[in-house]
Amino acid sequence: MKQKEITIDGTTLNYAVSEGEGDPLVLFHGWFGRWQQFAPILPFLTQEWNVYAVDHRGHGGSSAAAGEYWPQDYVNDADAFLRDVVGAPAVLMGHSLGGWVALNLAAKHPESVRAVVIADSPLSVEEYVKRLPEDAGAPFRPMCEIAALETDLQGVADAWRQSAQGQAGPEVGRFALDVWAQSLRRIDAGTLRLSADGRSREYMENVGLPQALAGTTCPTLLIQGDPSAGGLMPDEDVKTALDALSNGYHVKLEGHDHSLGLESWNVGPLMKALTEFLSLL
């Protein structure tokens, strides 16, 4: 993958491209991630597709943006990226936040999107908000504060370990923690501010999920993590989404959390689902 940049309305987006001979496949990562989260599946995808993987504004190697970070801002960036960089009808795959971006693009520009893969993106405002504590900003404030620190990778990792959330979370090895900390130290703290201020419902409502689902007519695959393992697509939300989609498919990865195996590199089930779906196009 070769890294490049494009400036869109004053915001510089970092992206990687395989520059292969195949048709375009564009990957959008999740919230406080970066394009490298797709590393476990890139060797497979780049064999047949010309793969683009984009860092959202304020994430990874992309620049910070003025003002707040609403879902529609990410959609507008991706819209310009498809037009100015990809320039041809593409398959879109988005994880979590990236799935919202892909879905909105498919509804808005059906002529530019051949198919969509939605990878464990929350599909209901009510279900998403229900998972939050009474103080909805509590899980996000420590991340916001740590992201604002001017420190190195070790400083970010240490600050997370010392936070209440870090101490209460599952035990993780140093390598896994450093990978996570690398994403956090590269993010603009402003991307977390809306949630840290307890505005998660308002944030989710900005996605426009019912309209995006109803407006998407291309083949669409919902890849569901296991809700009992931390997946963010409850069974009922999947059923509602499939009823709204005109050409929807669904695969549930039993035992897989929200990362769908990307964090653990256990991507066999994910790749099977992707390969079977992409072979239909």
Backbone torsions as a table, in degrees:
resi	resn	phi	psi	omega
1	MET	NA	133.6	179.1
2	LYS	-107.4	127.6	-178.9
3	GLN	-85.2	139.4	179.1
4	LYS	-140.9	177.3	178.9
5	GLU	-138.0	152.0	170.5
6	ILE	-142.5	140.2	179.0
7	THR	-101.6	126.0	-177.7
8	ILE	-124.9	113.5	179.1
9	ASP	49.6	43.7	175.5
10	GLY	87.2	-6.6	178.2
11	THR	-107.2	127.3	179.9
12	THR	-91.9	121.6	177.8
13	LEU	-100.5	128.3	173.3
14	ASN	-90.3	138.5	176.6
15	TYR	-149.0	161.3	176.7
16	ALA	-119.6	145.0	-179.0
17	VAL	-138.4	141.2	-178.3
18	SER	-82.8	-21.1	-179.1
19	GLU	54.7	42.1	176.9
20	GLY	-87.2	-176.1	-176.6
21	GLU	-92.0	-9.8	-175.0
22	GLY	-78.4	-178.8	176.7
23	ASP	-72.1	158.3	-175.7
24	PRO	-73.5	136.6	173.1
25	LEU	-130.3	120.7	-173.9
26	VAL	-111.0	130.4	-177.2
27	LEU	-110.5	132.0	177.5
28	PHE	-120.9	120.9	-176.3
29	HIS	-77.8	175.7	-179.7
30	GLY	-87.4	178.2	-178.8
31	TRP	-61.5	139.4	-171.7
32	PHE	45.8	36.2	172.2
33	GLY	-109.4	-162.0	173.9
34	ARG	-159.9	170.5	-170.0
35	TRP	-61.4	-26.6	-177.5
36	GLN	-65.0	-12.0	178.8
37	GLN	-63.8	-19.3	179.5
38	PHE	-88.7	3.8	-177.1
39	ALA	-50.4	-39.9	-177.4
40	PRO	-63.1	-23.3	-177.7
41	ILE	-109.2	-5.9	-178.2
42	LEU	-62.3	-40.3	179.6
43	PRO	-59.2	-30.1	178.7
44	PHE	-79.7	-46.6	-175.0
45	LEU	-66.8	-36.9	-175.2
46	THR	-73.9	-8.3	176.7
47	GLN	-68.6	-31.0	-175.9
48	GLU	-124.3	-9.6	-175.0
49	TRP	-127.0	150.7	169.2
50	ASN	-86.7	103.2	-168.4
51	VAL	-95.0	131.8	171.2
52	TYR	-114.4	135.2	176.8
53	ALA	-130.2	120.8	-168.6
54	VAL	-108.2	137.2	167.4
55	ASP	-86.8	123.2	175.4
56	HIS	-62.0	158.7	174.7
57	ARG	-51.6	137.6	178.9
58	GLY	75.4	4.2	-178.9
59	HIS	-123.0	152.5	173.6
60	GLY	52.6	-126.3	-178.4
61	GLY	-91.2	1.4	178.8
62	SER	-81.6	157.7	-176.4
63	SER	-80.9	160.9	172.8
64	ALA	-70.3	160.8	179.4
65	ALA	-124.0	151.3	178.1
66	ALA	-71.2	147.8	176.3
67	GLY	81.5	-161.1	-176.7
68	GLU	-89.4	164.0	-178.2
69	TYR	-110.0	96.7	177.9
70	TRP	-97.9	153.9	177.4
71	PRO	-51.0	-38.1	-177.9
72	GLN	-66.0	-25.8	175.9
73	ASP	-64.9	-41.3	177.5
74	TYR	-65.8	-38.1	178.5
75	VAL	-63.5	-43.7	-179.3
76	ASN	-63.1	-40.1	176.8
77	ASP	-61.5	-46.8	-177.8
78	ALA	-65.3	-35.9	176.9
79	ASP	-58.7	-49.3	179.4
80	ALA	-65.3	-36.4	179.1
81	PHE	-62.8	-45.0	178.3
82	LEU	-60.4	-41.5	-177.3
83	ARG	-71.7	-47.3	-169.4
84	ASP	-91.6	-23.4	-177.6
85	VAL	-109.5	-52.9	-175.9
86	VAL	-74.3	-53.6	172.1
87	GLY	69.1	15.0	179.4
88	ALA	-153.1	154.6	177.2
89	PRO	-53.5	132.9	-172.2
90	ALA	-130.7	157.6	166.9
91	VAL	-88.4	136.0	-179.3
92	LEU	-114.8	136.7	172.3
93	MET	-128.1	128.1	179.4
94	GLY	-131.9	135.7	175.8
95	HIS	-101.4	129.4	175.9
96	SER	55.8	-117.3	176.2
97	LEU	-51.8	-40.7	-179.7
98	GLY	-61.3	-29.4	176.6
99	GLY	-67.4	-38.3	175.5
100	TRP	-61.4	-42.0	179.9
101	VAL	-61.3	-49.3	-178.3
102	ALA	-61.5	-42.4	-178.3
103	LEU	-64.3	-43.1	178.7
104	ASN	-65.0	-38.1	178.3
105	LEU	-65.5	-40.8	-179.8
106	ALA	-63.5	-38.2	179.3
107	ALA	-72.2	-35.9	-175.4
108	LYS	-80.1	-36.4	-175.0
109	HIS	-132.0	70.4	-178.9
110	PRO	-60.5	-25.8	179.7
111	GLU	-72.3	-17.5	-175.9
112	SER	-104.8	-5.0	-174.6
113	VAL	-123.8	116.8	-179.1
114	ARG	-79.0	-37.3	-177.0
115	ALA	-164.8	162.7	-177.6
116	VAL	-135.0	139.8	170.8
117	VAL	-117.1	119.7	179.2
118	ILE	-104.9	110.5	-172.9
119	ALA	-101.3	97.3	176.1
120	ASP	49.7	47.3	174.3
121	SER	-88.8	134.9	173.6
122	PRO	-56.1	134.8	-174.8
123	LEU	-116.2	4.6	-179.1
124	SER	-141.4	128.9	176.5
125	VAL	-60.6	-45.5	-176.1
126	GLU	-62.7	-44.7	-178.6
127	GLU	-67.3	-37.6	-179.8
128	TYR	-65.6	-47.4	-178.3
129	VAL	-66.7	-33.5	-179.6
130	LYS	-60.4	-30.3	-178.4
131	ARG	-75.2	-16.8	-176.9
132	LEU	-80.6	153.0	175.9
133	PRO	-70.7	173.7	-180.0
134	GLU	-56.4	-41.2	171.8
135	ASP	-88.7	91.4	-170.0
136	ALA	-61.9	-23.0	-179.5
137	GLY	-84.7	-10.6	-172.6
138	ALA	-56.4	-43.9	-177.9
139	PRO	-67.7	-20.7	-170.8
140	PHE	-100.4	-22.5	-176.8
141	ARG	-62.0	-43.2	177.7
142	PRO	-61.4	-39.2	178.5
143	MET	-64.2	-40.2	179.5
144	CYS	-62.7	-43.9	-179.8
145	GLU	-66.7	-41.4	-178.5
146	ILE	-69.4	-38.6	179.5
147	ALA	-63.2	-26.3	-179.2
148	ALA	-82.9	-9.3	-179.4
149	LEU	-68.0	140.6	173.6
150	GLU	-96.4	86.2	-175.7
151	THR	-148.8	175.7	-179.0
152	ASP	-90.7	-175.6	-177.8
153	LEU	-57.8	-43.9	-178.6
154	GLN	-64.3	-36.7	178.9
155	GLY	-64.8	-39.1	177.5
156	VAL	-65.2	-46.4	-179.4
157	ALA	-62.1	-42.3	-179.9
158	ASP	-65.8	-40.9	-179.8
159	ALA	-63.7	-37.3	178.5
160	TRP	-68.5	-41.5	178.5
161	ARG	-59.5	-36.1	-176.1
162	GLN	-83.0	-11.1	179.8
163	SER	-78.4	160.9	179.8
164	ALA	-61.8	-41.2	180.0
165	GLN	-66.3	-40.4	179.7
166	GLY	-64.6	-38.5	179.6
167	GLN	-71.3	-31.4	-177.7
168	ALA	-84.7	-15.9	-177.0
169	GLY	-77.0	173.7	-179.1
170	PRO	-66.8	152.8	177.2
171	GLU	-66.6	129.7	177.3
172	VAL	-129.6	151.3	178.7
173	GLY	-73.5	166.8	-177.2
174	ARG	-62.1	-40.2	-177.4
175	PHE	-62.5	-48.2	-179.5
176	ALA	-62.0	-40.7	179.7
177	LEU	-65.1	-41.2	-179.3
178	ASP	-66.7	-35.8	176.4
179	VAL	-62.5	-44.8	178.7
180	TRP	-64.9	-43.4	-179.0
181	ALA	-63.9	-32.8	178.8
182	GLN	-61.4	-39.4	177.0
183	SER	-67.7	-41.8	-176.7
184	LEU	-67.5	-37.1	-178.8
185	ARG	-73.7	-14.4	179.7
186	ARG	-99.1	-0.3	-176.8
187	ILE	-94.8	147.6	173.0
188	ASP	-78.3	126.6	-178.2
189	ALA	-56.7	-23.6	179.1
190	GLY	-62.7	-25.6	179.5
191	THR	-66.6	-20.4	-178.3
192	LEU	-99.4	-8.9	-168.4
193	ARG	-64.9	-41.3	-178.0
194	LEU	-59.9	-43.7	179.3
195	SER	-72.0	-38.4	178.7
196	ALA	-62.9	-27.9	178.4
197	ASP	-86.4	6.8	177.5
198	GLY	78.4	25.3	-176.7
199	ARG	-106.5	32.6	-176.9
200	SER	-63.1	-39.4	178.3
201	ARG	-62.1	-47.0	179.1
202	GLU	-59.7	-39.7	178.9
203	TYR	-62.0	-49.0	-178.6
204	MET	-64.2	-39.7	-179.0
205	GLU	-64.2	-25.8	178.2
206	ASN	-68.4	-18.1	-179.3
207	VAL	-68.4	-33.6	-178.8
208	GLY	68.3	45.4	-174.1
209	LEU	-60.4	-47.3	-178.9
210	PRO	-57.2	-43.1	-179.1
211	GLN	-68.4	-39.7	-179.1
212	ALA	-66.3	-42.8	178.7
213	LEU	-63.4	-46.1	-178.5
214	ALA	-67.4	-28.3	-176.9
215	GLY	-89.5	-4.5	-178.3
216	THR	-91.4	117.3	-176.1
217	THR	-108.9	-13.8	-178.9
218	CYS	-77.2	165.1	175.1
219	PRO	-55.2	130.2	-174.9
220	THR	-134.1	123.0	179.4
221	LEU	-104.4	124.5	171.8
222	LEU	-96.9	115.9	175.5
223	ILE	-102.8	113.8	-172.1
224	GLN	-101.8	125.5	168.1
225	GLY	-73.1	163.3	-179.2
226	ASP	-77.2	115.6	-179.1
227	PRO	-56.7	-31.9	-180.0
228	SER	-72.8	-14.0	179.6
229	ALA	-108.6	4.9	179.2
230	GLY	111.8	5.1	175.4
231	GLY	-66.2	151.6	-173.6
232	LEU	-107.5	14.3	176.0
233	MET	-115.0	92.4	175.0
234	PRO	-61.3	152.5	-177.0
235	ASP	-55.9	-41.6	-177.3
236	GLU	-65.3	-36.3	178.6
237	ASP	-68.1	-36.2	176.6
238	VAL	-62.2	-45.2	179.4
239	LYS	-60.6	-43.7	179.3
240	THR	-63.2	-41.8	179.7
241	ALA	-65.4	-42.2	179.8
242	LEU	-65.0	-34.3	175.9
243	ASP	-66.0	-33.5	-178.5
244	ALA	-79.8	-33.7	-178.3
245	LEU	-74.4	142.9	179.2
246	SER	-87.2	-15.7	-177.7
247	ASN	-148.0	60.2	-172.2
248	GLY	-100.5	146.4	174.5
249	TYR	-125.7	161.5	-176.5
250	HIS	-148.8	136.0	172.1
251	VAL	-134.9	132.5	176.6
252	LYS	-107.4	126.8	179.7
253	LEU	-95.2	92.4	-177.6
254	GLU	-59.2	134.4	177.1
255	GLY	80.1	-1.8	-178.9
256	HIS	-98.8	138.1	179.4
257	ASP	-82.2	-165.8	-175.5
258	HIS	-60.0	-28.9	-178.4
259	SER	-76.5	-10.8	178.3
260	LEU	59.5	27.2	179.4
261	GLY	94.2	-5.6	-178.7
262	LEU	-67.2	-37.8	179.9
263	GLU	-72.2	-37.0	-178.0
264	SER	-90.0	-8.2	-174.6
265	TRP	65.7	19.3	174.3
266	ASN	-92.7	73.0	-168.9
267	VAL	-104.0	10.3	179.2
268	GLY	-55.4	-53.4	178.8
269	PRO	-62.0	-37.8	178.2
270	LEU	-63.8	-45.1	-179.3
271	MET	-67.0	-34.5	176.6
272	LYS	-62.1	-45.7	179.1
273	ALA	-62.8	-44.8	179.7
274	LEU	-63.8	-46.4	-177.3
275	THR	-60.9	-44.1	-179.0
276	GLU	-65.7	-41.6	-179.9
277	PHE	-68.0	-47.1	-177.7
278	LEU	-64.8	-27.2	178.7
279	SER	-69.4	-15.9	179.4
280	LEU	-82.0	-14.1	-172.5
281	LEU	-84.4	NA	NA
